Amino acid sequence: MKGWDAATYGDRVADVYDEWVETRDLDTDGAVEFLAGLAGAGPALELAVGTGRVALPLAARGVAVEGIDASERMVARLRAKPGGDAIPVTMGDFADVAVDGRFPLVFVVFNTFFALVSQDDQVRCFANVAHRLTDDGVFVLEAFFPDVGRFADDQLVTVFDVELDHVRLDVSRHDPIEQRIDAHQVDLRPDGIRLQPISLRYAWPGELDLMARLAGLRLRERWGGWRRQPFTAASALHVSVYERAS
């Protein structure tokens, strides 16, 4: 997708992001419980902290949380929420993990790791995370399990809402060679059309595990959801926990 950079998605969606995620089946409570059990008192580092959907309730559990994000507009939404000013945020590409200190927990949720749209950037992110983990620290990654069979001729249109004055669609194009998905969330209303672009490079769990090995990490456990559901071939997503290999 021409013109795409690390801040594009957040800057374009920030004003409606919280409203949008409320329409998705996201287990925020389960995520916070899972992460709090690994973080202890912290500090924990969230890659692409955004508007604080996970960081704020995790901080409310007594975990010291820091974040990285490339979108000033998303972070402004975080700052406007109660407790948002108390979460330190480093601005920049989360693949760089350009923060000081070491963390018992680094995490990235809701497919956001795939917003790194090249394999090189994804490998670099794993390596930089490894440098920031404590000796017994873990890296937690939540991502969808790729289902390329849903594309017909490498294209897909999905209808999410059909209301009297509102239609919301996802329009996607798939590149199976590059493992790329370029998409738009399309809002159609009487007063106009809104486009919210998304560009992803998905990776299979085995490829993620290899990236971890290159960074000196190894898979400790993998679940089919935040409540430790078994991960199977039918799972729509996975929650993977990586630790140091030695």
GUFI-298129 format. One line per field, with one value per residue: x, y, z of N, C-alpha, C in turn; residue in one letter. Coordinates in steps of 0.02 Angstrom, whole numbers, always signed. Example, Ala and Ser with C-alpha at 12.3 -4.5 7.8 and 13.67 -1.06 7.14 Angstrom:
! GUFI-298129
nX: +660	+642 .
nY: -284	-112 .
nZ: +390	+354 .
caX: +615	+684 .
caY: -225	-53 .
caZ: +390	+357 .
cX: +660	+645 .
cY: -165	+2 .
cZ: +390	+394 .
res: A	S .
***
This chain:
! GUFI-298129
nX: +42	+42	+124	+107	+152	+228	+144	+24	-98	-141	-152	-254	-364	-383	-482	-598	-566	-585	-723	-739	-671	-755	-853	-796	-754	-667	-563	-531	-529	-485	-358	-293	-293	-213	-91	-58	-29	+94	+174	+199	+247	+294	+416	+305	+307	+218	+205	+154	+52	-60	-224	-233	-310	-276	-166	-208	-307	-220	-122	-204	-214	-103	+16	+166	+169	+236	+243	+256	+230	+187	+98	+46	-83	-156	-94	-127	-263	-252	-191	-295	-378	-430	-293	-210	-105	-10	+59	+210	+260	+352	+384	+381	+434	+381	+457	+587	+602	+645	+686	+736	+808	+757	+637	+519	+410	+362	+244	+128	-24	-179	-155	-62	+75	+88	+76	+200	+270	+362	+465	+594	+580	+500	+583	+684	+615	+589	+723	+760	+668	+713	+833	+785	+723	+716	+819	+733	+624	+477	+406	+255	+140	-1	-96	-183	-224	-172	-290	-296	-380	-500	-499	-551	-489	-386	-447	-564	-721	-801	-946	-989	-1081	-1249	-1355	-1495	-1446	-1312	-1175	-1048	-900	-766	-636	-524	-361	-255	-88	-10	+122	+207	+147	+56	-76	-177	-295	-455	-559	-720	-833	-995	-1105	-1248	-1194	-1071	-917	-802	-634	-527	-370	-278	-130	-45	+77	+63	+113	+150	+129	+242	+340	+351	+403	+528	+585	+594	+690	+802	+825	+870	+773	+640	+492	+382	+250	+92	-68	-244	-313	-340	-382	-318	-362	-351	-235	-273	-294	-410	-414	-441	-353	-194	-107	+51	+192	+354	+518	+686	+810	+909 .
nY: -59	+101	+241	+202	+203	+185	+257	+273	+195	+217	+358	+380	+315	+351	+436	+362	+240	+179	+167	+81	-38	-84	-149	-267	-437	-444	-503	-419	-417	-547	-541	-445	-510	-623	-563	-489	-591	-632	-520	-477	-352	-276	-179	-176	-182	-118	-146	-38	+39	+119	+179	+134	+22	-103	-71	+24	-41	-141	-68	-21	-133	-128	-146	-80	+5	+35	+110	+99	+191	+243	+337	+496	+541	+432	+415	+536	+514	+415	+491	+574	+499	+441	+413	+398	+490	+443	+341	+308	+345	+304	+380	+316	+191	+32	-80	-48	-45	+58	+96	+126	+19	-142	-274	-378	-418	-402	-355	-378	-348	-404	-432	-337	-350	-392	-276	-233	-230	-303	-449	-430	-321	-381	-484	-403	-338	-445	-472	-351	-345	-455	-404	-319	-391	-453	-577	-682	-644	-626	-628	-587	-623	-588	-646	-667	-828	-871	-880	-914	-971	-907	-808	-766	-778	-704	-597	-513	-470	-416	-401	-303	-220	-178	-55	+61	+188	+165	+73	-46	-108	-225	-223	-318	-360	-490	-543	-683	-719	-624	-630	-532	-423	-300	-181	-99	-29	+13	+140	+179	+310	+423	+551	+537	+446	+348	+298	+180	+132	-23	-114	-264	-389	-553	-694	-865	-971	-1057	-986	-872	-932	-969	-843	-805	-897	-853	-738	-781	-831	-941	-1038	-1045	-1072	-1094	-1035	-1046	-932	-796	-852	-968	-1067	-1221	-1226	-1259	-1330	-1271	-1150	-974	-877	-850	-850	-823	-864	-816	-855	-835	-934	-994 .
nZ: +0	-53	+21	+152	+323	+488	+570	+505	+516	+651	+655	+565	+618	+749	+809	+810	+858	+987	+992	+884	+924	+1021	+952	+916	+952	+1076	+1203	+1324	+1465	+1493	+1433	+1514	+1638	+1608	+1570	+1685	+1773	+1728	+1735	+1866	+1977	+1878	+1783	+1640	+1463	+1330	+1160	+1033	+1105	+1090	+1120	+1247	+1281	+1338	+1418	+1515	+1604	+1647	+1715	+1815	+1891	+1968	+1903	+1841	+1693	+1533	+1368	+1187	+1039	+873	+833	+860	+875	+924	+1048	+1107	+1130	+1227	+1329	+1364	+1442	+1606	+1709	+1602	+1583	+1668	+1612	+1542	+1377	+1236	+1084	+922	+800	+841	+815	+839	+975	+1061	+1200	+1371	+1498	+1568	+1554	+1636	+1565	+1400	+1281	+1143	+1065	+985	+845	+809	+793	+662	+592	+563	+414	+342	+331	+378	+467	+563	+611	+662	+765	+855	+892	+954	+1059	+1133	+1183	+1279	+1377	+1545	+1628	+1661	+1591	+1483	+1318	+1252	+1127	+1035	+902	+745	+677	+522	+391	+244	+155	+152	+58	-106	-264	-211	-148	-39	+29	+171	+266	+402	+472	+440	+437	+454	+416	+394	+338	+357	+295	+263	+151	+64	-2	-51	-47	-80	-96	-35	+87	+124	+172	+114	+157	+177	+299	+274	+295	+260	+247	+250	+244	+188	+145	+234	+240	+312	+316	+317	+331	+325	+366	+378	+479	+497	+642	+656	+585	+664	+778	+731	+708	+841	+886	+814	+882	+1002	+1084	+1141	+1114	+1248	+1285	+1203	+1168	+1127	+1155	+1273	+1391	+1409	+1321	+1229	+1094	+931	+764	+728	+790	+796	+833	+915	+1071	+1110	+1207	+1237	+1293	+1359	+1277	+1348 .
caX: +0	+86	+116	+97	+208	+212	+92	-35	-160	-162	-172	-317	-419	-381	-542	-653	-539	-616	-791	-735	-652	-812	-893	-759	-757	-600	-565	-485	-522	-442	-290	-265	-280	-157	-29	-42	+1	+164	+212	+213	+241	+320	+377	+286	+312	+172	+220	+94	+7	-122	-266	-229	-362	-249	-118	-240	-330	-163	-94	-251	-201	-42	+75	+196	+164	+261	+220	+285	+181	+209	+44	+33	-155	-177	-69	-168	-324	-231	-178	-359	-415	-406	-234	-169	-45	+38	+93	+261	+256	+405	+357	+424	+418	+391	+507	+652	+601	+694	+673	+789	+789	+739	+567	+498	+357	+350	+187	+96	-90	-229	-127	-23	+141	+85	+80	+268	+249	+414	+495	+653	+558	+476	+643	+718	+576	+605	+791	+761	+632	+757	+881	+752	+694	+756	+841	+675	+568	+441	+376	+189	+117	-67	-104	-229	-197	-190	-340	-294	-433	-560	-493	-567	-447	-346	-487	-617	-763	-838	-995	-993	-1142	-1297	-1407	-1536	-1406	-1241	-1150	-976	-870	-694	-617	-454	-325	-206	-29	+14	+195	+235	+107	+31	-146	-193	-367	-488	-623	-759	-895	-1040	-1158	-1279	-1154	-1006	-882	-738	-589	-477	-325	-240	-81	-18	+113	+51	+164	+125	+161	+309	+386	+363	+448	+596	+608	+613	+754	+855	+836	+891	+714	+606	+421	+368	+182	+48	-138	-293	-348	-312	-402	-280	-395	-303	-223	-284	-299	-472	-409	-439	-296	-150	-69	+114	+236	+423	+566	+755	+824	+956 .
caY: +0	+159	+293	+174	+204	+157	+297	+283	+166	+251	+427	+381	+283	+368	+468	+314	+174	+150	+148	+24	-100	-108	-192	-328	-486	-443	-524	-374	-440	-606	-520	-412	-562	-664	-523	-472	-650	-638	-458	-460	-279	-242	-145	-209	-139	-136	-122	-9	+47	+147	+219	+107	-28	-153	-41	+58	-88	-176	-22	-19	-193	-117	-159	-22	-7	+84	+94	+128	+199	+289	+383	+549	+547	+377	+429	+590	+483	+383	+543	+605	+454	+438	+371	+396	+530	+409	+288	+335	+321	+323	+386	+287	+125	-15	-130	-26	-54	+109	+117	+108	-28	-211	-286	-448	-432	-360	-387	-345	-381	-390	-436	-277	-369	-398	-210	-230	-258	-342	-500	-401	-282	-427	-515	-351	-327	-499	-463	-294	-366	-499	-361	-281	-436	-477	-646	-726	-609	-658	-589	-615	-600	-612	-635	-713	-886	-855	-921	-887	-1001	-864	-763	-791	-739	-660	-539	-528	-417	-439	-352	-304	-187	-151	-20	+105	+243	+149	+8	-51	-163	-233	-241	-340	-391	-535	-561	-743	-725	-581	-639	-465	-406	-229	-179	-39	-30	+63	+162	+213	+346	+472	+612	+525	+382	+352	+242	+170	+83	-71	-153	-315	-448	-606	-747	-926	-982	-1086	-934	-832	-971	-965	-776	-806	-933	-809	-686	-812	-848	-1003	-1041	-1078	-1099	-1062	-1047	-1024	-873	-769	-892	-1030	-1119	-1258	-1203	-1313	-1308	-1232	-1087	-913	-837	-882	-810	-859	-839	-833	-844	-845	-1003	-1022 .
caZ: +0	-60	+71	+218	+370	+553	+604	+462	+542	+711	+641	+527	+654	+820	+836	+815	+874	+1046	+971	+839	+957	+1059	+909	+903	+1006	+1106	+1274	+1360	+1535	+1492	+1418	+1572	+1689	+1585	+1571	+1754	+1804	+1706	+1745	+1935	+1987	+1818	+1731	+1579	+1404	+1275	+1093	+1003	+1163	+1065	+1165	+1314	+1294	+1383	+1465	+1571	+1655	+1676	+1765	+1872	+1932	+2005	+1862	+1809	+1621	+1485	+1301	+1127	+986	+820	+817	+909	+886	+968	+1115	+1133	+1157	+1290	+1379	+1383	+1485	+1675	+1717	+1541	+1591	+1711	+1574	+1497	+1308	+1189	+1017	+870	+772	+896	+798	+865	+1048	+1080	+1269	+1419	+1549	+1551	+1573	+1644	+1517	+1341	+1248	+1086	+1062	+933	+777	+793	+769	+590	+562	+536	+350	+309	+374	+410	+525	+614	+641	+701	+825	+902	+919	+1000	+1119	+1172	+1218	+1332	+1427	+1600	+1617	+1665	+1561	+1428	+1264	+1237	+1062	+1015	+830	+713	+642	+453	+357	+176	+115	+149	+1	-173	-310	-169	-129	+9	+55	+229	+290	+475	+496	+392	+474	+413	+389	+405	+316	+368	+258	+256	+82	+71	-58	-22	-86	-47	-101	+17	+147	+139	+164	+113	+167	+202	+332	+237	+326	+213	+282	+205	+237	+156	+150	+270	+228	+363	+286	+357	+293	+369	+342	+426	+485	+529	+707	+649	+565	+724	+822	+702	+724	+911	+892	+789	+933	+1064	+1124	+1123	+1133	+1311	+1282	+1153	+1184	+1078	+1181	+1334	+1448	+1402	+1281	+1189	+1026	+883	+695	+721	+827	+756	+855	+964	+1119	+1114	+1259	+1222	+1346	+1337	+1261	+1397 .
cX: +45	+70	+107	+160	+183	+155	+26	-99	-185	-187	-239	-377	-428	-447	-601	-630	-575	-688	-789	-719	-709	-857	-859	-761	-687	-605	-514	-475	-476	-370	-257	-248	-219	-92	-9	-9	+74	+206	+235	+200	+265	+393	+362	+289	+263	+196	+156	+39	-59	-159	-270	-281	-339	-205	-152	-268	-274	-129	-139	-244	-137	+22	+101	+201	+196	+238	+263	+229	+207	+159	+32	-41	-182	-155	-106	-233	-309	-225	-243	-399	-388	-348	-188	-105	+9	+77	+145	+257	+315	+375	+407	+399	+432	+440	+575	+659	+651	+679	+733	+762	+773	+673	+555	+443	+358	+293	+160	+32	-125	-197	-78	+47	+143	+83	+152	+266	+306	+440	+555	+633	+533	+534	+679	+681	+590	+674	+794	+723	+677	+808	+851	+719	+743	+774	+783	+613	+538	+414	+311	+162	+49	-76	-155	-191	-219	-238	-345	-348	-495	-557	-512	-531	-407	-381	-541	-655	-805	-884	-1001	-1058	-1184	-1354	-1444	-1494	-1331	-1227	-1075	-950	-795	-681	-542	-427	-266	-150	+2	+89	+228	+200	+79	-44	-152	-269	-390	-549	-663	-824	-935	-1097	-1188	-1236	-1085	-978	-817	-699	-537	-430	-291	-192	-46	+28	+104	+109	+132	+160	+231	+360	+402	+412	+520	+625	+632	+681	+812	+873	+860	+834	+687	+534	+414	+299	+142	-24	-183	-334	-318	-330	-373	-321	-342	-296	-228	-287	-362	-469	-405	-379	-252	-119	-6	+160	+307	+468	+636	+769	+872	+960 .
cY: +62	+211	+268	+182	+183	+194	+299	+257	+206	+321	+430	+357	+308	+394	+420	+246	+142	+128	+85	-40	-127	-154	-259	-373	-494	-458	-482	-397	-501	-589	-489	-463	-603	-625	-505	-530	-660	-578	-448	-386	-240	-224	-190	-159	-163	-104	-100	-3	+79	+190	+188	+55	-81	-121	-10	+10	-129	-132	-18	-79	-185	-132	-93	-36	+51	+63	+125	+136	+251	+344	+433	+553	+492	+392	+487	+564	+448	+436	+575	+561	+456	+389	+370	+435	+494	+354	+319	+304	+348	+324	+357	+220	+72	-70	-112	-40	-5	+138	+98	+55	-97	-227	-360	-468	-379	-394	-344	-384	-366	-384	-380	-293	-372	-331	-193	-267	-289	-394	-472	-361	-327	-463	-465	-337	-382	-489	-406	-308	-408	-459	-326	-326	-448	-551	-696	-695	-647	-606	-624	-582	-631	-596	-685	-771	-879	-906	-895	-917	-958	-815	-800	-748	-686	-595	-561	-465	-447	-384	-359	-274	-167	-121	+28	+160	+229	+79	+8	-115	-166	-257	-256	-368	-428	-548	-623	-752	-685	-590	-572	-462	-330	-222	-109	-60	+29	+77	+202	+244	+398	+534	+599	+456	+394	+289	+239	+114	+39	-107	-200	-363	-503	-656	-806	-936	-1011	-1034	-888	-867	-968	-895	-773	-841	-890	-756	-715	-828	-915	-999	-1078	-1109	-1061	-1084	-1022	-965	-854	-811	-963	-1086	-1156	-1227	-1263	-1285	-1266	-1165	-1028	-870	-878	-830	-850	-824	-864	-814	-852	-919	-1034	-976 .
cZ: +0	-7	+142	+260	+439	+588	+566	+494	+602	+698	+606	+568	+725	+847	+844	+840	+933	+1031	+928	+876	+1000	+1018	+894	+964	+1036	+1180	+1313	+1432	+1539	+1479	+1479	+1627	+1671	+1593	+1643	+1790	+1785	+1727	+1817	+1945	+1926	+1825	+1672	+1522	+1351	+1211	+1060	+1056	+1143	+1115	+1235	+1331	+1344	+1437	+1525	+1623	+1685	+1729	+1826	+1917	+1973	+1968	+1833	+1734	+1583	+1416	+1248	+1076	+936	+807	+873	+925	+931	+1040	+1147	+1162	+1223	+1345	+1405	+1431	+1557	+1682	+1658	+1546	+1631	+1675	+1529	+1428	+1268	+1119	+967	+847	+825	+879	+826	+940	+1080	+1149	+1311	+1467	+1522	+1584	+1583	+1595	+1462	+1304	+1191	+1072	+996	+863	+761	+771	+693	+554	+541	+469	+309	+358	+411	+472	+581	+650	+686	+766	+877	+934	+969	+1064	+1164	+1212	+1279	+1385	+1484	+1588	+1618	+1633	+1503	+1380	+1246	+1174	+1047	+941	+802	+681	+569	+423	+285	+132	+110	+90	-64	-223	-273	-152	-80	+27	+112	+253	+366	+501	+436	+432	+427	+379	+394	+379	+327	+337	+272	+185	+83	+6	-28	-71	-53	-50	-44	+85	+171	+129	+167	+113	+184	+242	+303	+275	+275	+252	+234	+194	+208	+169	+188	+257	+283	+339	+338	+310	+341	+331	+395	+426	+519	+596	+702	+627	+624	+771	+797	+715	+797	+920	+868	+840	+999	+1111	+1103	+1147	+1200	+1312	+1229	+1168	+1128	+1101	+1248	+1396	+1444	+1370	+1241	+1119	+979	+813	+683	+756	+779	+773	+900	+1009	+1133	+1165	+1244	+1281	+1319	+1328	+1310	+1457 .
res: M	K	G	W	D	A	A	T	Y	G	D	R	V	A	D	V	Y	D	E	W	V	E	T	R	D	L	D	T	D	G	A	V	E	F	L	A	G	L	A	G	A	G	P	A	L	E	L	A	V	G	T	G	R	V	A	L	P	L	A	A	R	G	V	A	V	E	G	I	D	A	S	E	R	M	V	A	R	L	R	A	K	P	G	G	D	A	I	P	V	T	M	G	D	F	A	D	V	A	V	D	G	R	F	P	L	V	F	V	V	F	N	T	F	F	A	L	V	S	Q	D	D	Q	V	R	C	F	A	N	V	A	H	R	L	T	D	D	G	V	F	V	L	E	A	F	F	P	D	V	G	R	F	A	D	D	Q	L	V	T	V	F	D	V	E	L	D	H	V	R	L	D	V	S	R	H	D	P	I	E	Q	R	I	D	A	H	Q	V	D	L	R	P	D	G	I	R	L	Q	P	I	S	L	R	Y	A	W	P	G	E	L	D	L	M	A	R	L	A	G	L	R	L	R	E	R	W	G	G	W	R	R	Q	P	F	T	A	A	S	A	L	H	V	S	V	Y	E	R	A	S .
***
